[in-house]
Amino acid sequence: MAIKFGEIDANQILENEFRINVLERIVSDLARRNAGRLEFPTAEEIEGFRLEVVAQLQKKYPLSGIGYKTPTPVER
């Protein structure tokens, strides 16, 4: 049984925090790179952002059992 806060599933909260942190890193990276031209991070760089965020969440919530399964190309 999953932990719930009212009607909100704790797994969904972690999923949202993960996605927001990855997006934040992508946007920061885009802002850093762009001096008059738009250059997007590579798929490998985005995957690196994801791995960094998972490590950050694991450190923040050490008892949560947070893990990361690399998505298949269709899921990306």
N, C-alpha and C positions, 0 to 999 in steps of 0.2 A: 504494500500500500504506500503510495507516494505521500509526502508531506504536503499539506495544503494550507494556504493562508486565505481563509474565506473560501472563495471559489477558485483561487489561483493556485496552480500546481507549482511546487518549488522547482521542478525540472524546467518548467517554462520560464521561470524567473532567471535561472542560470543560462538557458538558451538565449534569452533576450540580452542578458549582460554580455555574453560571448559575442553575439552579433554586433552589438553596439560598440564594443571595444575594437573588434576587427574593423568596422566601418570608420571609427575614429582614427585608427592608424592609417587606413587607406587615404582618408581625406587629408590628414596631416602630411602624409608622404606626397600627395598630389600638390598641396600648397607649397611644400618645400622645393619640389622639382620645377615648378612652373615659373619661369622668368620670361613671359611672353609667348610661350608655346605650351600646348597641353601634351603631357607625356604620362601615360598610365603605367602603374606598376605591372610587372610581369605576373603570370600565374604562379610562378615559383615564389616571388616576393610576397604575394597575397597569402600563399600557404605558410610562408614564414611568419607573417603577421598572426595568422590563426594559431600557430604553434606557440608563439610568444604569449598570446592572450590566454591560451589554455594553461601555460605555466604560471601566469599571473593569477588566474582563478584558483589553480591548485594551491598556490601559496596563500592566497586570501582565505580559502575554505579548505584547509588541509584534511579535515575529517569527512569531506563530502564524497570522496571517491570519484571526483571529476576525471574524465578521460576524454580522449579525442580519437575518433576513427576517421582516417583520411577519406574524404568523399570520392566516389567514383567520378569520372569525367562527366557523366550524365547529371549528377547531383550538383555539380559546380555551376 
